[in-house]
Protein backbone atom coordinates (compact mmCIF):
# COMPACT_ATOMS: atom_id res chain seq x y z
CA UNK A 1 0.00 0.00 0.00
CA UNK A 2 1.23 3.53 -0.67
CA UNK A 3 2.40 5.80 2.11
CA UNK A 4 1.86 9.49 1.43
CA UNK A 5 4.07 12.40 2.48
CA UNK A 6 3.12 16.07 2.10
CA UNK A 7 5.68 18.80 2.77
CA UNK A 8 4.19 22.06 4.05
CA UNK A 9 7.55 23.81 4.49
CA UNK A 10 10.37 23.92 7.03
CA UNK A 11 10.13 20.70 9.11
CA UNK A 12 6.33 20.41 8.85
CA UNK A 13 5.08 17.32 7.00
CA UNK A 14 1.96 15.21 6.96
CA UNK A 15 2.56 11.47 6.83
CA UNK A 16 -0.32 9.11 6.08
CA UNK A 17 0.26 5.47 6.89
CA UNK A 18 -2.15 2.68 7.92
CA UNK A 19 -5.11 5.10 7.95
CA UNK A 20 -3.29 7.25 10.50
CA UNK A 21 -2.44 10.88 9.82
CA UNK A 22 0.75 12.18 11.49
CA UNK A 23 2.04 15.74 11.53
CA UNK A 24 5.68 16.67 12.18
CA UNK A 25 6.86 19.84 13.95
CA UNK A 26 3.76 21.93 13.14
CA UNK A 27 4.62 25.51 12.16
CA UNK A 28 1.78 27.52 10.63
CA UNK A 29 3.19 31.04 11.02
CA UNK A 30 3.91 33.71 8.41
CA UNK A 31 6.49 35.22 10.73
CA UNK A 32 8.40 33.87 13.74
CA UNK A 33 10.48 36.43 15.65
CA UNK A 34 13.12 37.59 13.14
CA UNK A 35 12.16 34.98 10.55
CA UNK A 36 9.73 35.53 7.71
CA UNK A 37 8.20 32.91 5.45
CA UNK A 38 9.75 33.63 2.06
CA UNK A 39 8.48 30.72 0.02
CA UNK A 40 5.24 28.76 0.04
CA UNK A 41 1.88 29.76 1.46
CA UNK A 42 1.14 29.35 5.15
CA UNK A 43 -0.28 25.80 5.46
CA UNK A 44 -4.09 25.76 5.08
CA UNK A 45 -6.50 24.34 7.67
CA UNK A 46 -6.33 20.90 6.03
CA UNK A 47 -2.72 20.75 7.25
CA UNK A 48 -3.85 21.21 10.84
CA UNK A 49 -5.66 17.85 10.91
CA UNK A 50 -3.80 14.94 12.42
CA UNK A 51 -4.30 11.94 14.65
CA UNK A 52 -0.93 12.58 16.27
CA UNK A 53 1.60 15.39 16.06
CA UNK A 54 5.31 14.76 16.64
CA UNK A 55 7.56 17.47 18.09
CA UNK A 56 11.27 16.78 17.72
CA UNK A 57 12.74 19.41 20.06
CA UNK A 58 11.96 22.59 21.94
CA UNK A 59 13.29 25.30 19.61
CA UNK A 60 10.51 27.71 18.68
CA UNK A 61 10.58 26.86 14.97
CA UNK A 62 9.82 23.23 15.88
CA UNK A 63 7.71 23.57 19.02
CA UNK A 64 5.47 26.54 18.17
CA UNK A 65 2.69 26.82 20.73
CA UNK A 66 0.36 29.05 18.62
CA UNK A 67 0.48 26.45 15.83
CA UNK A 68 -0.21 23.61 18.26
CA UNK A 69 -3.24 25.54 19.52
CA UNK A 70 -4.80 25.08 16.06
CA UNK A 71 -4.82 21.30 16.30
CA UNK A 72 -8.23 19.72 16.81
CA UNK A 73 -9.39 18.63 20.27
CA UNK A 74 -8.26 15.13 21.08
CA UNK A 75 -5.17 15.23 18.87
CA UNK A 76 -2.31 13.31 20.46
CA UNK A 77 0.92 15.26 20.85
CA UNK A 78 4.31 13.64 21.47
CA UNK A 79 6.96 15.98 22.87
CA UNK A 80 10.43 15.45 24.36
CA UNK A 81 10.64 14.54 28.02
CA UNK A 82 10.59 17.66 30.19
CA UNK A 83 8.91 19.84 27.56
CA UNK A 84 6.01 20.95 29.77
CA UNK A 85 8.43 22.16 32.43
CA UNK A 86 10.59 24.04 29.93
CA UNK A 87 7.73 25.48 27.83
CA UNK A 88 4.92 26.62 30.14
CA UNK A 89 2.69 27.44 27.17
CA UNK A 90 2.20 23.73 26.62
CA UNK A 91 0.19 23.55 29.83
CA UNK A 92 -2.65 25.57 28.33
CA UNK A 93 -3.12 23.08 25.49
CA UNK A 94 -5.75 21.21 27.46
CA UNK A 95 -7.56 20.21 24.28
CA UNK A 96 -4.63 17.96 23.30
CA UNK A 97 -3.45 14.65 24.75
CA UNK A 98 0.20 15.39 25.51
CA UNK A 99 2.74 12.62 26.11
CA UNK A 100 6.39 13.19 26.92
CA UNK A 101 8.81 10.69 25.39
CA UNK A 102 12.52 9.92 25.36
CA UNK A 103 14.73 7.85 23.03
CA UNK A 104 13.58 4.25 23.02
CA UNK A 105 9.96 4.96 23.96
CA UNK A 106 7.34 3.35 21.72
CA UNK A 107 3.83 4.78 21.36
CA UNK A 108 1.04 2.78 19.64
CA UNK A 109 -1.22 4.87 17.40
CA UNK A 110 -3.94 2.88 15.64
CA UNK A 111 -2.31 0.18 13.54
CA UNK A 112 1.17 1.66 13.74
CA UNK A 113 3.74 2.53 16.38
CA UNK A 114 5.88 5.62 16.80
CA UNK A 115 9.38 5.04 18.15
CA UNK A 116 11.41 7.94 19.56
CA UNK A 117 15.10 7.88 18.62
CA UNK A 118 18.12 9.99 19.48
CA UNK A 119 19.15 13.18 17.71
CA UNK A 120 22.36 15.17 17.99
CA UNK A 121 21.07 18.68 18.56
CA UNK A 122 20.67 21.19 21.40
CA UNK A 123 17.37 20.25 23.03
CA UNK A 124 16.98 23.30 25.25
CA UNK A 125 14.22 25.85 24.66
CA UNK A 126 16.68 28.74 25.15
CA UNK A 127 20.49 28.69 24.94
CA UNK A 128 20.71 29.87 28.55
CA UNK A 129 17.70 27.96 29.80
CA UNK A 130 18.08 25.84 32.94
CA UNK A 131 15.85 23.03 31.68
CA UNK A 132 17.14 20.36 29.33
CA UNK A 133 15.14 18.01 27.15
CA UNK A 134 16.40 15.48 24.63
CA UNK A 135 16.24 16.33 20.95
CA UNK A 136 14.49 13.51 19.16
CA UNK A 137 13.82 11.88 15.84
CA UNK A 138 10.90 9.55 15.27
CA UNK A 139 10.48 6.29 13.35
CA UNK A 140 6.89 5.60 12.29
CA UNK A 141 6.35 1.89 11.76
CA UNK A 142 3.21 0.89 9.86
CA UNK A 143 2.93 -0.15 6.23
CA UNK A 144 6.36 1.48 5.95
CA UNK A 145 9.12 2.47 8.31
CA UNK A 146 9.50 6.23 7.96
CA UNK A 147 12.16 8.27 9.76
CA UNK A 148 11.56 11.90 10.64
CA UNK A 149 14.92 13.26 11.73
CA UNK A 150 13.87 16.58 13.27
CA UNK A 151 17.16 18.47 13.61
CA UNK A 152 20.28 16.38 14.02
CA UNK A 153 23.87 16.00 13.10
CA UNK A 154 25.43 12.74 11.99
CA UNK A 155 26.27 10.46 14.88
CA UNK A 156 27.82 7.08 15.48
CA UNK A 157 25.15 4.44 15.78
CA UNK A 158 22.59 6.34 13.69
CA UNK A 159 22.05 3.42 11.34
CA UNK A 160 21.72 0.91 14.18
CA UNK A 161 19.33 3.00 16.29
CA UNK A 162 17.16 4.37 13.49
CA UNK A 163 17.24 1.76 10.75
CA UNK A 164 16.37 -0.01 8.73
CA UNK A 165 13.83 2.38 7.19
CA UNK A 166 11.95 2.65 3.92
CA UNK A 167 11.70 6.43 3.78
CA UNK A 168 13.57 9.30 5.44
CA UNK A 169 12.45 12.91 5.94
CA UNK A 170 15.83 14.61 6.29
CA UNK A 171 16.72 18.24 7.06
CA UNK A 172 19.11 19.60 4.44
CA UNK A 173 19.42 23.28 5.40
CA UNK A 174 18.34 25.86 7.93
CA UNK A 175 16.88 29.32 8.31
CA UNK A 176 20.05 31.38 8.12
CA UNK A 177 23.31 31.70 6.20
CA UNK A 178 25.26 29.45 8.59
CA UNK A 179 24.58 26.05 10.13
CA UNK A 180 26.12 25.23 13.48
CA UNK A 181 26.84 21.88 15.02
CA UNK A 182 23.96 19.46 15.34
CA UNK A 183 22.58 20.06 11.85
CA UNK A 184 22.57 18.28 8.53
CA UNK A 185 23.38 20.22 5.38
CA UNK A 186 22.82 18.70 1.96
CA UNK A 187 26.10 16.77 2.04
CA UNK A 188 25.72 15.39 5.55
CA UNK A 189 22.08 14.52 4.84
CA UNK A 190 23.21 12.52 1.81
CA UNK A 191 25.67 10.68 4.04
CA UNK A 192 22.88 9.98 6.52
CA UNK A 193 20.75 8.58 3.72
CA UNK A 194 23.59 6.28 2.69
CA UNK A 195 24.07 5.07 6.27
CA UNK A 196 20.38 4.37 6.72
CA UNK A 197 20.01 2.51 3.42
CA UNK A 198 16.59 4.06 2.95
CA UNK A 199 14.75 3.35 -0.29
CA UNK A 200 13.45 6.91 -0.58
CA UNK A 201 13.95 10.35 0.91
CA UNK A 202 12.25 13.73 1.09
CA UNK A 203 14.44 16.76 1.87
CA UNK A 204 12.92 19.19 4.39
CA UNK A 205 13.97 22.14 6.59
CA UNK A 206 15.16 24.50 3.86
CA UNK A 207 13.84 27.19 1.55
CA UNK A 208 10.97 28.37 3.75
CA UNK A 209 12.03 30.88 6.43
CA UNK A 210 14.80 33.47 6.20
CA UNK A 211 15.85 36.28 8.54
CA UNK A 212 14.23 39.63 7.81
CA UNK A 213 16.66 41.97 6.09
CA UNK A 214 19.10 39.23 5.06
CA UNK A 215 17.79 38.55 1.57
CA UNK A 216 21.12 39.38 -0.05
CA UNK A 217 23.26 37.43 2.41
CA UNK A 218 24.28 34.08 0.93
CA UNK A 219 20.95 33.44 -0.84
CA UNK A 220 22.43 30.18 -2.12
CA UNK A 221 21.97 28.79 1.40
CA UNK A 222 18.24 29.47 1.13
CA UNK A 223 17.47 28.32 -2.40
CA UNK A 224 19.87 25.49 -3.23
CA UNK A 225 19.97 22.81 -0.48
CA UNK A 226 17.16 20.70 -1.96
CA UNK A 227 18.78 20.47 -5.37
CA UNK A 228 22.20 19.87 -3.81
CA UNK A 229 20.79 17.01 -1.76
CA UNK A 230 19.32 15.40 -4.89
CA UNK A 231 22.69 15.62 -6.62
CA UNK A 232 24.80 14.40 -3.70
CA UNK A 233 22.39 11.61 -2.77
CA UNK A 234 22.69 10.28 -6.32
CA UNK A 235 26.45 9.98 -5.77
CA UNK A 236 26.54 8.33 -2.33
CA UNK A 237 23.13 6.58 -2.18
CA UNK A 238 22.29 5.85 -5.84
CA UNK A 239 19.66 3.23 -5.03
CA UNK A 240 17.50 5.72 -3.10
CA UNK A 241 14.70 7.62 -4.82
CA UNK A 242 14.80 11.28 -3.74
CA UNK A 243 11.60 13.31 -4.00
CA UNK A 244 12.19 17.06 -3.87
CA UNK A 245 8.74 18.48 -3.16
CA UNK A 246 7.43 21.99 -3.49
CA UNK A 247 5.54 23.52 -0.61
CA UNK A 248 2.19 21.77 -0.27
CA UNK A 249 3.16 18.98 -2.68
CA UNK A 250 2.73 15.28 -1.90
CA UNK A 251 4.31 12.03 -2.98
CA UNK A 252 3.05 8.49 -2.63
CA UNK A 253 5.73 6.00 -1.76
CA UNK A 254 5.02 2.45 -2.82
CA UNK A 255 6.32 0.06 -0.20
CA UNK A 256 7.22 -3.50 -1.07
CA UNK A 257 6.69 -6.05 1.69
N, C-alpha and C positions, 0 to 999 in steps of 0.2 A: 504494500500500500504506500502511496506517496505521503511524504511528510512535507509540510509547507512552511516556508520562512518568508516573512515580510520584514523589510528593513525600513524603519520610520526615520532614521537619522541618529547620529551619535552612537550610543550603545543600546538604543531602544529597538527591540525586535519582537515580533509576534511569531511564536512557534506553535504549529498545530500538529499534534501527534496523538493517535489513539483517542480521537474525539475529545481531547483536552486542549485548551487554549492557554498558552503560557506567554507572559510578557516579561521582557528583560529590562532592567534599569529604566523605568518609565520616566521620560523627560518630555513634557508637553509645553515648554515655555518658548516664547519668542526671544526673550532676553533673560539672562541669568548673570547677575552682578555685572562684571565687565565684559561678558560674552554676549554676542548677538548672533542669532541664527541667520546665516548668510546664504544657505542653500536649502531648498526643500521647504514645503509648507509645514506649519505646525501640525502635528498629527491630528486627524479628525476624530470625532467621538467614537467611531468604530474601533479606533486603536486603543481606546480606554477599556475595552471589554476583555476580560480574562478570567479564567478559573483560578489561576495562581500567578502572582508576580514575584520575580526573583530580583533581589537587590544584591549586588556583588560587594559593595563597600560603601563607606559612609561619606565620601566626598559629594559635594552638593550637586554635581552634574551626574551623579549616579543614584543618590538617595535624595530626591527632590520632593519634599513634603507636599507642596501645593499640587504637584502632579499626582501623587498618591491619593490625595483627597478626592480626585475625580474618579477613582475606581469604584465600581458598584458595590453596594453593601453585600457582605458575605464573601468577597474576594479574599482568598488566602494570600498572605504576604510573607515571604521568607526573607529574613534579614540576618546579617552577621550577629553572632553572640555579643551582647552588650550594647546593641544599637539603641535600645530604648533609654538606657542610662545616658548615653552620649548625645542623643538627639531627642530632647524633650518633646519636640513637635510630634513625634510618633505616638505619643500617649493620647493625643486627641483624635487619633484615627480609630475611633471606637466602632466604626462601621466595618472594619476589616478584621480578619482573623490573623493575627500576627504571631509568627513563630520565629524564635531565634535559633540559628544553626551554626555549627562549626564544621571544619573539615572532617569528613567521615560520616556525618549524619545523613540518614536516608529518610526521605519523606514520601509516603505513598500519596498519589493524586490520581483518583480514578484508576485506569488500567495501566498507569505508568508510575515510575518512581523518580524522584529528583535526589541526586546525590551531590552533596557539597564537597568541593575539593579545594586544595590549597591554591593560593595565588601569591606571587611575589610583588607586593605593592604596599604602600603605607595605608593602613586601615583606619587611621584616626580621622575624626571629623575635621579637626583643625590641627595645623602643624604644631601648635603649642598646647593642644588639648591634653588634659590629664587622663582621659579615658581611651583605652585601646580596644579595638575590635579586629578580628582577623579579616583580611581581604580574601574574598572567595571567588572561585569559579563554580559552575554547576554542570553536571552531566545529567541530561534527561534521557531516561531509558524507557522506551516504549516500542513502537514499531521500528524505531531507529535509536541509536545512541548519539545524542547531539551534545556537543560541548559548547557552553557559553563561557568565554574566558574572563569576562569582566575587564579589569585592568591587571596586567601581570607582566613581569619579565620572564625570560627563559629561566628555568631552574632544573637542577639535577632531580631526576625522578619524575619529571612531568609526564613522560610517556607511561610509566608504570602506574602512577596515581590516577591519571585521567583516562587513559586508553584501555582497550581499543575503542575508537569511535567511528561512526559513519560520516558525521558532518561536524564541522567546527566553525563557530562564529568567533572570528579573531579580530582584535583591535589592531589596526595598522598605522595609526597616526594619533593625533591629539587635538588640542584646541589652541595651540600656540606655536610659535616658531621653533621651540626647542622641547625635546622630550628628555626628562630626567630618568633616573634609575627606576626600575619597576614598571617599565612600559615596553611594549612591542612596537617597533616601526615595521615598515614593509619587509625589510630583510629578515629581522628576527621573527616576524610572524611566519614567513616562509619556512624558516628553520623549524619553528614549532610545528607547522603542518607536516613537515617531513618526519619529525620525531613521532608524531601521533599516528602517522600512517592513515589519516582520514581519507575517505573516498571523495569528499567534497568539502568546500569551504566557502564562506561568505565573509568578505572583509567588512568591518564595521569600525566605528569610532574614528571617523575622519570626515572632512569635507562638509561639516554641518555648522559648527560654532567657531567663531573667530573673535579675538579681542577687538573691541571698539577702538577705531583709530589706528589699527595696525594692518590695514588692507595692503599696504605696499611693502610690508616687512616679510620677506621670504614667502611670497604667495605660493611657491612650489610646495611648501609643506602643507598647505591647505588643499590644493587641488589634486596633487599627483599620487598620494599614497595608494589609492585603490588600483590604479593602473600599474604602479610599480610592484605591488603585491602579485598581480596577475602574472607579470613578466618573471619575477623571481621565483614564484611558486612553480612555474613551468620548468625552471632549471633544476630545482632541488627536490621537487615532489611532482614529477611529470605524470604520475598516474592519477593525481587528484584533479577533479573538475572544480574550477574556481568560478563562482557566479558573482560578478560585480554588479550589484543592484543600484538602481537609482532610488531616491527617496520615495517611499510608498510602493515600491515594486516588490513582487513576490516571485519565488521560485519553488517548484515542486521537485522534491528530491526522491527519486525512485530508489527504494531500499530492497536489495536482494537478501532473502533469508533462506 
